[in-house]
Amino acid sequence: MGNKKALLLLFIIMFLVMVGFGIIIPVLPFFAEEIGASPTELGWLMAVYSLMQLLFAPMWGRISDRIGRKPVLLIGIAGLALSFFLFAISTELWMLFAARIIGGILSSANMPTSMAYVADVTTPEDRGKGMGIIGAAVGLGFIFGPAIGGLFSKVSLNTPFWIAGIVSLITFVFVLFVLKESLSREERELARRRNAATPWGTVKGTMGILYFLSFFISFSLAGLEATFAYYAAARAGIDTVNLGYIFMIMGFAGAAVQGGLVGRFIKKFGEGKVIQAGIIVSIIGFGLILLIKDFFTAALFLTIFGLGNGVIRPSVSSLLTKINTSGHGSVTGVLSSFESLGRILGPPLAGLLYETMIDLPYISGALISVVAFVLYRIYDGKVKVRGSL
């Protein structure tokens, strides 16, 4: 399978995966509330999914190194379909938790395996472009998924879950019959021999610095996403409909940059410069968010932040898959785990800061991004010292 065809297929697959995932986002709180979930229980229902991803993504990444990418992707997509259908028939709270836990455990295979697939089918020079295409697919899926979910929720609160399950089944069939395995039998055998150690063994030395950088970026982004609706309403009187438009504008801009530009930037300047530039633009974006006063400024400033934040992940993924020696799946699995940890810890801390002073989540986001920038400089310094020895 040619490089371009493989990336196109993977783009379609991850887009469909994220559409299915996004469909349930607008309806899940109301569905859980109807069944009897309290706000605290709803919070746990949201968090338990990311917790399962944190725990199981490294395992799936490592398994994909040993048995191949395609079977692990099929497991992840089947897990999503199963969880959505379980949601659709749920009548009690424990059933929702069971669906969320099963979905989290199995679907945590999708992101690290898709990133490892990209690393398999691209040359080091085109790695950033491939990672950007995955990011674009995820971004677009999150734009269209919630819109579809909101539309079908008018039929009934169960309907979006049935639709999401059907989308996941279609994706499963597509992967089963169209996508080819990216790892040869020899590469899988080599991975079995060299990959005896735990994937967490990669969290040391220079690679560990990049994982923690990704954690801080994910942490600050999750905090913004958790509080921005309240902030936009308080600062500029923006309602939920216009907020949806703002996130849609940000999503399209981010997808355009990831799908079209990040690969060119990396090829021309290298991952390091793109990561540093992305963090600087994110810091500026956090600062600008403090100045929003209407729909236009909110859309513009959040998009500036999103453009900076959006180039960081594919650049870090590209860099990690170039420097690791333990199999692409292992390293992308651990990266997904660190990002999940950021998504777990970011929202509650941002909520506490918001209650103290509504500007604090964005001030702290800028400061956390400065920490991420310093981490990259430390990483760069260590690599240069090692290279000169």
N, C-alpha and C positions, 0 to 999 in steps of 0.2 A: 504494500500500500504506500503510495507516495506521501511525502511529508504534508503537502497542502491538503490532500484529500483526508488524511488522518486528522489533521487539525480542524477541518470543517466538520467532520463527523463528531469529533469531541465537543466542538462548540455547540452543535445541535443537541447533543446528549445532555451537557451540563445546563444548557438553557432550559430544556424540558424538565430536568431534575429540579431546577430552581423555580420554575413556574409552578410545578406541583407543590413545592415547599411553600412558596409565597401565597398560594391560593388560600391557605388556612390562616394566615397571619391576621387579617382583619376580623375574622369570625371567631377565632379560638377563645378570646376573653368572654364573649357573650354566650358562647356554647357552654363553657365551663360554668359560668354564672347561672345559667338556666338549670344545670344539673345540681347546683348547690355549692359551688366553690366560693370560699371567701377570698378577699383580695390577697391575703397571705398565701392561701393554697394555690391561687392563680400564679403568684410569684414563684412558688416552688415548682409548679407545672412547667413554667417557662425555663427555670434554671436547671431542672433535672435533665433536660435534653442536652444542654451544653456540657453538663457534668459527664454524661455518658460519652459525649464526643471527646472530652478531655481524656477520659480513661482509656477509650478503645481505639482512637485514631492511630496511635503508634503501632498497635497490634495489627490492624488491617494493612497499614503501609508495609510492614515487615512481611506479612503473609503474601501480599501482592508481589514482593520480590521473589518469593519462593515458588508460588504456583501460577503466577501470571496476573496481569492487570484485568483481563476480561472477566474471569470468574469472580473476582472480588468486586468489580463494578456491578455485576449481576446480583450479587448478594446485597450490596448496598441499596440498589434500586428496588429490589424485591422487598427489602426491609421497610423502605418508605411506603410502598404500596400497601403492605400489610398493616402498618401503623395507621394509615389514612382510613382504611376500611374498618379497623378496630374503633377508631374515633367515630366513624359514621354510625356504628351500631351501639355506641356507649350509652348507657342509661344511668350509670353510677360513677362517682368520682374516681374510685379505684381503677375503673376501666380506662379512664382518661390517662391516669398515671402509668398503667401498664402499656398503653399504646405509645405514650411519649418515651418511656424507657426503652421499649423494643425498637422504636424508630431511631432513637439516639444511638443505641449500641450498633445497629446494622448500618444505618445511613452514614455513620462516621467513616465508613469505607470510601465514600464517594470522592471527597475533595482530595485527600492525599493520593488516592489511586489515579485520579485524573491528572494531577500535577506530575506524578511519576510517569504516566503515559506520555505526557508532553516531553518530559526529559528524555524518554526512550527514543522518540521519533524525530527529535530536533538535534541539529548540530549545536555546539556551544555558542556559535555566533548568532543563531536564530532562537536560542532558548528563551530570551526575554520576550520576543514576539509571541511565542507559544504560550507562555505564562500569562501574557497580557490578554490573549484571546480567551483563555479560561476566565479571567477576571471580568471581561466584557460580557461573556455568557451569563455569569452569575449576576452581574449588575442588571442586565436586561430582564432576566428571569424574575428578579425581585421587583422590577417595575410592572411587568405584565401580570404576574401572579396575584398580588393583592387586588389589582383592578378587577380581575376575573372573579376572585373570591367575593369581593364586595357586591358584584353584580348578581352572582348566583345565591348569595345569602338572602336575597329578597324572596326567593322561592321557598327556602327553609334553611335553618341553621345547619342541618345535616348535609344539604346538597353540595356545598363546596368540598366537603371531605370525600364524597363519592367521586366528584370531578377530579380531585387531586389524585385519588387512587387510580382512576382510569388513565390519567395522564402518565402516571408512573408505570402502569402496565404497558402502555404504548412504548414508553422509553425502554423498558425491559426487552420487549420484542425487537426493537430497533437495534439495541446493543447485541442481542443474541444472534441476529441474522446478518447484520451489516458490518459491525466493528470487528476488525481482526486483532489478534493478539500482538502486542508490541514487543514482548520478550521472547527471545528464542529459547529452545530447550537448554542449550548450552549456558545461556545467561542465567536461567533459573537454577541450574545445577551449581553454577559458580556462586550464586547468592546463598544457596543452602550451605555451602562449605564455608564461606567467609562471614556469614551473617549469624553465627551461633550466639553472639553476645546480644544482650538486650538493646533495642533501638535507643533507649535512654543513654546508652554509652556515648552517643554523639553530642550530648549536652556537656561538653567540656572543651576547654581551649577556645580557639577563635570561633568555632561554629556555635558554641554556647552563647557567645556575645550576640550573634545574629538572632538566635531564638529569643533572647530577652528583649532585644530591640523590637521584634515583632509583637511580643507580649505588650509592651508599653504602647505601641501604635494601636493595637486592637483594643486595649483598655481605654485609651482616650476617645477612640471612635465610639465605642459602646456607651460611654458616659454621655457623649453628645446626643446620640440617638435616643437615649432614655429620657433626656430632659428638654430637648429642643422644642417639642410641641408646647410644653408649658411656657417656655421662655418666649417663643414667638407670639403666643397669645398675650402674655403679660407686657411685652415690650412694644408690639406692633398691632395687637388686636387681630392676629391671623387665625382664622377658623380652620377646622380639620380638612375641609375641602381644599382650601388654598394651600394648606400644609402639604397635602398629597401632591399638588402640582409642583411645589417647591422641591420635594424629594424626587419627583419624576424628572425635573429639569437637571438636578444634580446627578441622578442616575444615568441619564442619556449622555451628559457631558463626560462623566467618568468612564462609561462604556466606550465612547468614541476615542478617548485618549488611550485606554488600555488596549482596545482592539486595533487601533491604527498607528498610534504614535510611540507607545512605550518601547516597542521593539526597535524602532529606528533610533530612539534616544540611547538605548542601551548599546546598540551596535556602534553608534558614533562616539558616545562619551564613556561607556562602561557602566556597570551596575552601581558602583560606588558613588559616582557623581549624581546619578539619577536618584538614588536613595537619599542622599544629602539634600538635593534640590527639593524632592518631595516633602521631606520633613520641614524644610524652611518655609515652603508654601503653606503647609498645614499649620505651622505656628502663626503665620500671617493671617490665615483664615480664622483661627481661633480668636485672634485679636479683633479682626473685622466684625465677627459675630456680635461682639459687645456693642457695636455701633448701629445695629439694625434698627430701622424705624418704620419700615413699610414692607409691602410684598416684594417690591423690586430689589431693595437692598438685602432682604433676607434671602431671596433666590440667588442674587449675585454673590454674596459673601459665602453662603453655604456651598455654592458651586466651586468657588475658589478653593475652599477647604477640601472639597471632594476631589478636585483635580490633583492636588498635592498628595492627599492620602492614597488616592487610587493607583499611583505609580509605584508605591513603596512595596506592596506585597509581591507583585510579579517580579520586581527587581531582586528582592530578598530570596524568593523561591528559585529564581534563575541562578543566583550566586551560590546558594547552598547546594543545588544539584550539580554544580560544577566542581565544588571543592570537596564533596563528601566521598568516602571510599567504601561505605557499608551498604550501598544499594539505594536507589532513588526513593523507593517506597518508604524505607525506614526514616529517611530524613524529612520527607514531606509529611509523614505521619506525626512526627514529633513537632514539626512546625504547626500543623493543624491543632495539636494539643495545646501549645502555648497560646495560640490565638483564641481557642475556646476558653482558656483560663481568663484571658482579658475580657471576653464577653460575659463571663460569670461575675467577675469582681467589679467591672466598670460601672454598671447601672446602679447597684446599691450605694456605692460610694458617691457617685454623682448626685443621686437623690438626696443623700445626707448633706452634701455641700450646697445643693440648690435650696434646701430648707433653711440653711444658715444664711446664705446670700445668693440671689439668683445668678449673679455673674460668676460665682466661684467655679462651677464645673468647667467653664471655658478658660478661665485663668489657669486652673490646675491642668487642663488639657494642654495648654501651651507650654507649661513648665515640664509636664511629663514628656512632651515631644522634644524639648531641649535635652532631657535626659537621654532619649533615644538617639539624638544627634551626637551627643558626647560618646555614647556607646559605640556608634559607628566609627568615630574618630579613634577610639581605643582599638577597635578591631583593625582598622587600617594601619595604625602604628605597629601593632603586633605582626601583621602580615609583612610589612616593609622590613621590620627588624629581622624576621625569619628569612626573608628573601635575600638580605644582605649578608647573612652568615655563610 
